Amino acid sequence: MPSETLTITDNRTGKQYEVPIEHGTIRAIDLRKIRTDEEDFGLMTY
C-alpha cells in the first residue's frame, strides 16, 4: 500500500516537504513548515 502522504515541491527553494494525509485531508498547519527562510511565517490557506 502506498504511503499516506502528499509530497510538495516548493519551486521557490527547490525543497521538498512530505505532509501526512488523514481521512483524505491534510492539515493546514502542516503547510506552515514550508518557508523560504527562517524569518518567513510559512504558507497559509484560506
CHARMM internal coordinates of N, CA and C (Angstrom, degrees):
IC EDIT
DIST 1 N 1 CA 1.4639
DIST 1 CA 1 C 1.5305
ANGL 1 N 1 CA 1 C 109.27
DIST 1 C 2 N 1.3308
ANGL 1 CA 1 C 2 N 117.75
DIHE 1 N 1 CA 1 C 2 N 135.16
DIST 2 N 2 CA 1.4630
ANGL 1 C 2 N 2 CA 120.19
DIHE 1 CA 1 C 2 N 2 CA 179.69
DIST 2 CA 2 C 1.5264
ANGL 2 N 2 CA 2 C 111.70
DIHE 1 C 2 N 2 CA 2 C -65.88
DIST 2 C 3 N 1.3256
ANGL 2 CA 2 C 3 N 114.64
DIHE 2 N 2 CA 2 C 3 N 156.83
DIST 3 N 3 CA 1.4630
ANGL 2 C 3 N 3 CA 121.21
DIHE 2 CA 2 C 3 N 3 CA 178.01
DIST 3 CA 3 C 1.5247
ANGL 3 N 3 CA 3 C 110.10
DIHE 2 C 3 N 3 CA 3 C -64.51
DIST 3 C 4 N 1.3073
ANGL 3 CA 3 C 4 N 116.70
DIHE 3 N 3 CA 3 C 4 N 141.94
DIST 4 N 4 CA 1.4709
ANGL 3 C 4 N 4 CA 121.98
DIHE 3 CA 3 C 4 N 4 CA 179.53
DIST 4 CA 4 C 1.5287
ANGL 4 N 4 CA 4 C 109.24
DIHE 3 C 4 N 4 CA 4 C -88.71
DIST 4 C 5 N 1.3312
ANGL 4 CA 4 C 5 N 115.66
DIHE 4 N 4 CA 4 C 5 N 65.53
DIST 5 N 5 CA 1.4576
ANGL 4 C 5 N 5 CA 121.41
DIHE 4 CA 4 C 5 N 5 CA 179.21
DIST 5 CA 5 C 1.5216
ANGL 5 N 5 CA 5 C 110.13
DIHE 4 C 5 N 5 CA 5 C -138.55
DIST 5 C 6 N 1.3173
ANGL 5 CA 5 C 6 N 114.84
DIHE 5 N 5 CA 5 C 6 N 161.93
DIST 6 N 6 CA 1.4537
ANGL 5 C 6 N 6 CA 123.09
DIHE 5 CA 5 C 6 N 6 CA 174.00
DIST 6 CA 6 C 1.5214
ANGL 6 N 6 CA 6 C 106.60
DIHE 5 C 6 N 6 CA 6 C -116.67
DIST 6 C 7 N 1.3253
ANGL 6 CA 6 C 7 N 117.60
DIHE 6 N 6 CA 6 C 7 N 126.12
DIST 7 N 7 CA 1.4553
ANGL 6 C 7 N 7 CA 121.29
DIHE 6 CA 6 C 7 N 7 CA 177.34
DIST 7 CA 7 C 1.5217
ANGL 7 N 7 CA 7 C 108.24
DIHE 6 C 7 N 7 CA 7 C -97.75
DIST 7 C 8 N 1.3294
ANGL 7 CA 7 C 8 N 115.74
DIHE 7 N 7 CA 7 C 8 N 126.27
DIST 8 N 8 CA 1.4660
ANGL 7 C 8 N 8 CA 122.46
DIHE 7 CA 7 C 8 N 8 CA -178.20
DIST 8 CA 8 C 1.5235
ANGL 8 N 8 CA 8 C 108.00
DIHE 7 C 8 N 8 CA 8 C -116.58
DIST 8 C 9 N 1.3310
ANGL 8 CA 8 C 9 N 117.00
DIHE 8 N 8 CA 8 C 9 N 129.50
DIST 9 N 9 CA 1.4577
ANGL 8 C 9 N 9 CA 121.72
DIHE 8 CA 8 C 9 N 9 CA 173.87
DIST 9 CA 9 C 1.5184
ANGL 9 N 9 CA 9 C 108.24
DIHE 8 C 9 N 9 CA 9 C -105.46
DIST 9 C 10 N 1.3268
ANGL 9 CA 9 C 10 N 116.45
DIHE 9 N 9 CA 9 C 10 N 122.44
DIST 10 N 10 CA 1.4643
ANGL 9 C 10 N 10 CA 122.04
DIHE 9 CA 9 C 10 N 10 CA 177.45
DIST 10 CA 10 C 1.5220
ANGL 10 N 10 CA 10 C 107.38
DIHE 9 C 10 N 10 CA 10 C -86.62
DIST 10 C 11 N 1.3120
ANGL 10 CA 10 C 11 N 117.11
DIHE 10 N 10 CA 10 C 11 N 108.51
DIST 11 N 11 CA 1.4635
ANGL 10 C 11 N 11 CA 121.35
DIHE 10 CA 10 C 11 N 11 CA -177.72
DIST 11 CA 11 C 1.5223
ANGL 11 N 11 CA 11 C 112.96
DIHE 10 C 11 N 11 CA 11 C -68.23
DIST 11 C 12 N 1.3315
ANGL 11 CA 11 C 12 N 117.70
DIHE 11 N 11 CA 11 C 12 N -15.47
DIST 12 N 12 CA 1.4660
ANGL 11 C 12 N 12 CA 120.30
DIHE 11 CA 11 C 12 N 12 CA 177.16
DIST 12 CA 12 C 1.5173
ANGL 12 N 12 CA 12 C 111.12
DIHE 11 C 12 N 12 CA 12 C -72.46
DIST 12 C 13 N 1.3286
ANGL 12 CA 12 C 13 N 116.74
DIHE 12 N 12 CA 12 C 13 N -34.98
DIST 13 N 13 CA 1.4646
ANGL 12 C 13 N 13 CA 121.45
DIHE 12 CA 12 C 13 N 13 CA -174.46
DIST 13 CA 13 C 1.5219
ANGL 13 N 13 CA 13 C 113.27
DIHE 12 C 13 N 13 CA 13 C -117.98
DIST 13 C 14 N 1.3274
ANGL 13 CA 13 C 14 N 117.60
DIHE 13 N 13 CA 13 C 14 N -17.71
DIST 14 N 14 CA 1.4534
ANGL 13 C 14 N 14 CA 121.41
DIHE 13 CA 13 C 14 N 14 CA -175.32
DIST 14 CA 14 C 1.5195
ANGL 14 N 14 CA 14 C 113.77
DIHE 13 C 14 N 14 CA 14 C 81.76
DIST 14 C 15 N 1.3267
ANGL 14 CA 14 C 15 N 117.35
DIHE 14 N 14 CA 14 C 15 N -0.88
DIST 15 N 15 CA 1.4672
ANGL 14 C 15 N 15 CA 121.08
DIHE 14 CA 14 C 15 N 15 CA -179.14
DIST 15 CA 15 C 1.5230
ANGL 15 N 15 CA 15 C 110.61
DIHE 14 C 15 N 15 CA 15 C -78.96
DIST 15 C 16 N 1.3353
ANGL 15 CA 15 C 16 N 114.87
DIHE 15 N 15 CA 15 C 16 N 149.41
DIST 16 N 16 CA 1.4574
ANGL 15 C 16 N 16 CA 120.98
DIHE 15 CA 15 C 16 N 16 CA 176.41
DIST 16 CA 16 C 1.5207
ANGL 16 N 16 CA 16 C 109.44
DIHE 15 C 16 N 16 CA 16 C -111.75
DIST 16 C 17 N 1.3288
ANGL 16 CA 16 C 17 N 114.87
DIHE 16 N 16 CA 16 C 17 N 144.51
DIST 17 N 17 CA 1.4618
ANGL 16 C 17 N 17 CA 122.30
DIHE 16 CA 16 C 17 N 17 CA 179.90
DIST 17 CA 17 C 1.5166
ANGL 17 N 17 CA 17 C 108.27
DIHE 16 C 17 N 17 CA 17 C -129.10
DIST 17 C 18 N 1.3168
ANGL 17 CA 17 C 18 N 116.13
DIHE 17 N 17 CA 17 C 18 N 144.18
DIST 18 N 18 CA 1.4534
ANGL 17 C 18 N 18 CA 121.44
DIHE 17 CA 17 C 18 N 18 CA 177.99
DIST 18 CA 18 C 1.5254
ANGL 18 N 18 CA 18 C 108.03
DIHE 17 C 18 N 18 CA 18 C -115.24
DIST 18 C 19 N 1.3285
ANGL 18 CA 18 C 19 N 115.64
DIHE 18 N 18 CA 18 C 19 N 121.21
DIST 19 N 19 CA 1.4655
ANGL 18 C 19 N 19 CA 122.62
DIHE 18 CA 18 C 19 N 19 CA -175.98
DIST 19 CA 19 C 1.5287
ANGL 19 N 19 CA 19 C 108.26
DIHE 18 C 19 N 19 CA 19 C -114.16
DIST 19 C 20 N 1.3312
ANGL 19 CA 19 C 20 N 117.89
DIHE 19 N 19 CA 19 C 20 N 129.81
DIST 20 N 20 CA 1.4642
ANGL 19 C 20 N 20 CA 119.51
DIHE 19 CA 19 C 20 N 20 CA 179.54
DIST 20 CA 20 C 1.5277
ANGL 20 N 20 CA 20 C 112.20
DIHE 19 C 20 N 20 CA 20 C -68.53
DIST 20 C 21 N 1.3268
ANGL 20 CA 20 C 21 N 115.51
DIHE 20 N 20 CA 20 C 21 N 144.14
DIST 21 N 21 CA 1.4630
ANGL 20 C 21 N 21 CA 122.69
DIHE 20 CA 20 C 21 N 21 CA 174.79
DIST 21 CA 21 C 1.5208
ANGL 21 N 21 CA 21 C 107.27
DIHE 20 C 21 N 21 CA 21 C -108.10
DIST 21 C 22 N 1.3262
ANGL 21 CA 21 C 22 N 116.50
DIHE 21 N 21 CA 21 C 22 N 123.37
DIST 22 N 22 CA 1.4612
ANGL 21 C 22 N 22 CA 121.63
DIHE 21 CA 21 C 22 N 22 CA 178.58
DIST 22 CA 22 C 1.5208
ANGL 22 N 22 CA 22 C 108.72
DIHE 21 C 22 N 22 CA 22 C -125.94
DIST 22 C 23 N 1.3148
ANGL 22 CA 22 C 23 N 116.72
DIHE 22 N 22 CA 22 C 23 N 123.01
DIST 23 N 23 CA 1.4679
ANGL 22 C 23 N 23 CA 122.56
DIHE 22 CA 22 C 23 N 23 CA 179.61
DIST 23 CA 23 C 1.5306
ANGL 23 N 23 CA 23 C 111.34
DIHE 22 C 23 N 23 CA 23 C 55.05
DIST 23 C 24 N 1.3433
ANGL 23 CA 23 C 24 N 116.09
DIHE 23 N 23 CA 23 C 24 N 37.78
DIST 24 N 24 CA 1.4587
ANGL 23 C 24 N 24 CA 121.02
DIHE 23 CA 23 C 24 N 24 CA 176.94
DIST 24 CA 24 C 1.5156
ANGL 24 N 24 CA 24 C 114.75
DIHE 23 C 24 N 24 CA 24 C 77.29
DIST 24 C 25 N 1.3455
ANGL 24 CA 24 C 25 N 117.93
DIHE 24 N 24 CA 24 C 25 N 12.82
DIST 25 N 25 CA 1.4627
ANGL 24 C 25 N 25 CA 120.48
DIHE 24 CA 24 C 25 N 25 CA -179.13
DIST 25 CA 25 C 1.5270
ANGL 25 N 25 CA 25 C 110.66
DIHE 24 C 25 N 25 CA 25 C -133.46
DIST 25 C 26 N 1.3343
ANGL 25 CA 25 C 26 N 115.65
DIHE 25 N 25 CA 25 C 26 N 160.43
DIST 26 N 26 CA 1.4610
ANGL 25 C 26 N 26 CA 121.22
DIHE 25 CA 25 C 26 N 26 CA 169.62
DIST 26 CA 26 C 1.5213
ANGL 26 N 26 CA 26 C 107.73
DIHE 25 C 26 N 26 CA 26 C -115.15
DIST 26 C 27 N 1.3176
ANGL 26 CA 26 C 27 N 115.96
DIHE 26 N 26 CA 26 C 27 N 154.57
DIST 27 N 27 CA 1.4662
ANGL 26 C 27 N 27 CA 120.38
DIHE 26 CA 26 C 27 N 27 CA 179.42
DIST 27 CA 27 C 1.5269
ANGL 27 N 27 CA 27 C 109.40
DIHE 26 C 27 N 27 CA 27 C -86.38
DIST 27 C 28 N 1.3114
ANGL 27 CA 27 C 28 N 116.43
DIHE 27 N 27 CA 27 C 28 N 133.00
DIST 28 N 28 CA 1.4671
ANGL 27 C 28 N 28 CA 120.97
DIHE 27 CA 27 C 28 N 28 CA -179.63
DIST 28 CA 28 C 1.5252
ANGL 28 N 28 CA 28 C 110.93
DIHE 27 C 28 N 28 CA 28 C -59.04
DIST 28 C 29 N 1.3200
ANGL 28 CA 28 C 29 N 117.79
DIHE 28 N 28 CA 28 C 29 N -35.93
DIST 29 N 29 CA 1.4656
ANGL 28 C 29 N 29 CA 121.33
DIHE 28 CA 28 C 29 N 29 CA -178.49
DIST 29 CA 29 C 1.5297
ANGL 29 N 29 CA 29 C 111.12
DIHE 28 C 29 N 29 CA 29 C -62.58
DIST 29 C 30 N 1.3376
ANGL 29 CA 29 C 30 N 117.76
DIHE 29 N 29 CA 29 C 30 N -26.20
DIST 30 N 30 CA 1.4663
ANGL 29 C 30 N 30 CA 120.43
DIHE 29 CA 29 C 30 N 30 CA 178.32
DIST 30 CA 30 C 1.5246
ANGL 30 N 30 CA 30 C 111.94
DIHE 29 C 30 N 30 CA 30 C -66.77
DIST 30 C 31 N 1.3293
ANGL 30 CA 30 C 31 N 117.87
DIHE 30 N 30 CA 30 C 31 N -21.88
DIST 31 N 31 CA 1.4633
ANGL 30 C 31 N 31 CA 120.90
DIHE 30 CA 30 C 31 N 31 CA 178.59
DIST 31 CA 31 C 1.5239
ANGL 31 N 31 CA 31 C 112.00
DIHE 30 C 31 N 31 CA 31 C -75.15
DIST 31 C 32 N 1.3170
ANGL 31 CA 31 C 32 N 117.57
DIHE 31 N 31 CA 31 C 32 N -17.33
DIST 32 N 32 CA 1.4665
ANGL 31 C 32 N 32 CA 121.22
DIHE 31 CA 31 C 32 N 32 CA -179.32
DIST 32 CA 32 C 1.5221
ANGL 32 N 32 CA 32 C 112.32
DIHE 31 C 32 N 32 CA 32 C -64.43
DIST 32 C 33 N 1.3372
ANGL 32 CA 32 C 33 N 117.57
DIHE 32 N 32 CA 32 C 33 N -22.91
DIST 33 N 33 CA 1.4669
ANGL 32 C 33 N 33 CA 119.20
DIHE 32 CA 32 C 33 N 33 CA 179.82
DIST 33 CA 33 C 1.5308
ANGL 33 N 33 CA 33 C 111.99
DIHE 32 C 33 N 33 CA 33 C -75.83
DIST 33 C 34 N 1.3360
ANGL 33 CA 33 C 34 N 117.56
DIHE 33 N 33 CA 33 C 34 N -6.72
DIST 34 N 34 CA 1.4675
ANGL 33 C 34 N 34 CA 121.63
DIHE 33 CA 33 C 34 N 34 CA 178.92
DIST 34 CA 34 C 1.5225
ANGL 34 N 34 CA 34 C 107.62
DIHE 33 C 34 N 34 CA 34 C -89.25
DIST 34 C 35 N 1.3296
ANGL 34 CA 34 C 35 N 115.47
DIHE 34 N 34 CA 34 C 35 N 106.13
DIST 35 N 35 CA 1.4718
ANGL 34 C 35 N 35 CA 122.12
DIHE 34 CA 34 C 35 N 35 CA -174.63
DIST 35 CA 35 C 1.5196
ANGL 35 N 35 CA 35 C 110.30
DIHE 34 C 35 N 35 CA 35 C -135.38
DIST 35 C 36 N 1.3267
ANGL 35 CA 35 C 36 N 115.70
DIHE 35 N 35 CA 35 C 36 N 158.08
DIST 36 N 36 CA 1.4610
ANGL 35 C 36 N 36 CA 119.76
DIHE 35 CA 35 C 36 N 36 CA 175.05
DIST 36 CA 36 C 1.5242
ANGL 36 N 36 CA 36 C 111.14
DIHE 35 C 36 N 36 CA 36 C -86.69
DIST 36 C 37 N 1.3477
ANGL 36 CA 36 C 37 N 116.83
DIHE 36 N 36 CA 36 C 37 N -27.71
DIST 37 N 37 CA 1.4655
ANGL 36 C 37 N 37 CA 122.08
DIHE 36 CA 36 C 37 N 37 CA 175.61
DIST 37 CA 37 C 1.5272
ANGL 37 N 37 CA 37 C 108.63
DIHE 36 C 37 N 37 CA 37 C -159.52
DIST 37 C 38 N 1.3184
ANGL 37 CA 37 C 38 N 117.16
DIHE 37 N 37 CA 37 C 38 N -179.93
DIST 38 N 38 CA 1.4639
ANGL 37 C 38 N 38 CA 121.80
DIHE 37 CA 37 C 38 N 38 CA -175.63
DIST 38 CA 38 C 1.5307
ANGL 38 N 38 CA 38 C 113.16
DIHE 37 C 38 N 38 CA 38 C -64.33
DIST 38 C 39 N 1.3285
ANGL 38 CA 38 C 39 N 117.39
DIHE 38 N 38 CA 38 C 39 N -26.91
DIST 39 N 39 CA 1.4647
ANGL 38 C 39 N 39 CA 120.67
DIHE 38 CA 38 C 39 N 39 CA -178.72
DIST 39 CA 39 C 1.5275
ANGL 39 N 39 CA 39 C 112.84
DIHE 38 C 39 N 39 CA 39 C -85.36
DIST 39 C 40 N 1.3232
ANGL 39 CA 39 C 40 N 117.37
DIHE 39 N 39 CA 39 C 40 N -13.38
DIST 40 N 40 CA 1.4636
ANGL 39 C 40 N 40 CA 122.46
DIHE 39 CA 39 C 40 N 40 CA 179.42
DIST 40 CA 40 C 1.5255
ANGL 40 N 40 CA 40 C 109.31
DIHE 39 C 40 N 40 CA 40 C -68.61
DIST 40 C 41 N 1.3249
ANGL 40 CA 40 C 41 N 117.49
DIHE 40 N 40 CA 40 C 41 N 138.59
DIST 41 N 41 CA 1.4695
ANGL 40 C 41 N 41 CA 123.15
DIHE 40 CA 40 C 41 N 41 CA -179.72
DIST 41 CA 41 C 1.5207
ANGL 41 N 41 CA 41 C 111.96
DIHE 40 C 41 N 41 CA 41 C -69.97
DIST 41 C 42 N 1.3171
ANGL 41 CA 41 C 42 N 117.45
DIHE 41 N 41 CA 41 C 42 N -28.00
DIST 42 N 42 CA 1.4656
ANGL 41 C 42 N 42 CA 121.94
DIHE 41 CA 41 C 42 N 42 CA -177.06
DIST 42 CA 42 C 1.5191
ANGL 42 N 42 CA 42 C 110.24
DIHE 41 C 42 N 42 CA 42 C 105.50
DIST 42 C 43 N 1.3239
ANGL 42 CA 42 C 43 N 115.65
DIHE 42 N 42 CA 42 C 43 N 166.40
DIST 43 N 43 CA 1.4651
ANGL 42 C 43 N 43 CA 120.01
DIHE 42 CA 42 C 43 N 43 CA -178.68
DIST 43 CA 43 C 1.5178
ANGL 43 N 43 CA 43 C 111.41
DIHE 42 C 43 N 43 CA 43 C -69.97
DIST 43 C 44 N 1.3162
ANGL 43 CA 43 C 44 N 115.13
DIHE 43 N 43 CA 43 C 44 N 149.67
DIST 44 N 44 CA 1.4576
ANGL 43 C 44 N 44 CA 121.65
DIHE 43 CA 43 C 44 N 44 CA 176.36
DIST 44 CA 44 C 1.5252
ANGL 44 N 44 CA 44 C 108.38
DIHE 43 C 44 N 44 CA 44 C -128.90
DIST 44 C 45 N 1.3248
ANGL 44 CA 44 C 45 N 116.33
DIHE 44 N 44 CA 44 C 45 N 159.18
DIST 45 N 45 CA 1.4606
ANGL 44 C 45 N 45 CA 122.08
DIHE 44 CA 44 C 45 N 45 CA 176.89
DIST 45 CA 45 C 1.5199
ANGL 45 N 45 CA 45 C 109.30
DIHE 44 C 45 N 45 CA 45 C -119.14
DIST 45 C 46 N 1.3047
ANGL 45 CA 45 C 46 N 116.11
DIHE 45 N 45 CA 45 C 46 N 162.23
DIST 46 N 46 CA 1.4707
ANGL 45 C 46 N 46 CA 120.24
DIHE 45 CA 45 C 46 N 46 CA 174.87
DIST 46 CA 46 C 1.4941
ANGL 46 N 46 CA 46 C 110.37
DIHE 45 C 46 N 46 CA 46 C -142.31
END
COOR INIT
IC SEED 1 N 1 CA 1 C
IC BUILD
